[in-house]
């Protein structure tokens, strides 16, 4: 049960009451509370912090020198299946 002004029983707390109760917590608990109240980071914010930008397909395609341009995707898939079935050492692509 929570008492409000004039000892009136109420189920809601004022901001000031919550703030005062939080101030009385040990510092470690205050820090946990601040962490819980902070909004979560967006994917864009996390990517920016890690120095990651949008995927650049043209740049990736320019760097993909491990497969000849004149061979089809079917040739590539067939080669992958062959390499996997060999069961030997992993092959370096570049």
C-alpha positions in Angstrom: 0.0 0.0 0.0 1.3 3.4 -0.9 0.3 6.6 0.9 0.0 9.9 -0.8 -0.8 13.4 0.5 -2.8 13.6 3.7 -2.3 9.8 4.2 -4.7 9.1 1.4 -4.2 5.6 0.1 -3.3 5.6 -3.6 -1.9 3.2 -6.2 0.1 5.8 -8.1 3.4 7.5 -7.2 4.4 10.9 -8.2 7.6 11.5 -10.2 9.1 13.2 -7.2 8.4 10.1 -5.0 10.0 7.7 -7.6 13.0 10.1 -8.0 13.6 10.3 -4.3 13.3 6.5 -3.9 15.8 6.1 -6.8 18.2 8.5 -5.2 18.3 6.4 -2.0 19.4 3.3 -3.9 23.1 2.2 -3.8 25.1 3.7 -6.7 25.4 0.3 -8.4 21.6 0.0 -8.4 21.2 3.5 -9.6 23.5 2.7 -12.6 21.4 -0.4 -13.4 18.2 1.7 -13.3 19.7 4.2 -15.7 20.7 1.4 -18.0 17.1 0.0 -17.9 15.6 3.4 -18.7 17.9 4.2 -21.6 16.3 3.5 -25.0 17.9 0.6 -26.9 20.3 1.4 -29.7 19.0 1.0 -33.3 20.7 -1.2 -35.9 22.0 2.0 -37.6 23.6 3.3 -34.4 25.3 -0.1 -33.7 26.6 -0.3 -37.3 27.9 3.3 -37.1 29.7 2.6 -33.8 31.4 -0.5 -35.5 32.2 1.4 -38.7 29.9 -0.7 -40.8 28.0 0.9 -43.7 25.4 -0.4 -46.0 26.3 -3.4 -48.2 27.9 -2.3 -51.4 27.2 -5.0 -54.0 29.3 -3.4 -56.7 32.3 -3.1 -54.5 31.9 -6.7 -53.4 31.5 -7.9 -56.9 34.7 -6.0 -57.9 36.6 -7.8 -55.2 35.2 -11.2 -56.1 38.1 -12.4 -58.2 37.9 -16.1 -57.2 35.6 -17.2 -60.0 36.0 -16.5 -63.8 33.4 -14.1 -65.2 32.8 -16.3 -68.3 31.5 -19.2 -66.2 27.9 -19.5 -65.2 26.3 -19.8 -61.7 25.6 -23.4 -62.5 29.3 -24.0 -63.1 30.0 -22.4 -59.7 27.5 -24.5 -57.9 28.8 -27.7 -59.5 32.3 -26.7 -58.5 31.2 -26.1 -54.9 29.5 -29.5 -54.7 32.6 -31.1 -56.1 34.9 -29.3 -53.6 32.6 -30.3 -50.7 32.4 -33.9 -51.7 36.2 -34.2 -51.9 36.3 -34.1 -48.1 39.9 -32.9 -48.1 41.5 -29.7 -46.9 39.5 -26.5 -47.2 40.4 -24.6 -50.4 41.4 -20.9 -50.2 39.2 -18.8 -52.5 41.6 -16.0 -53.0 
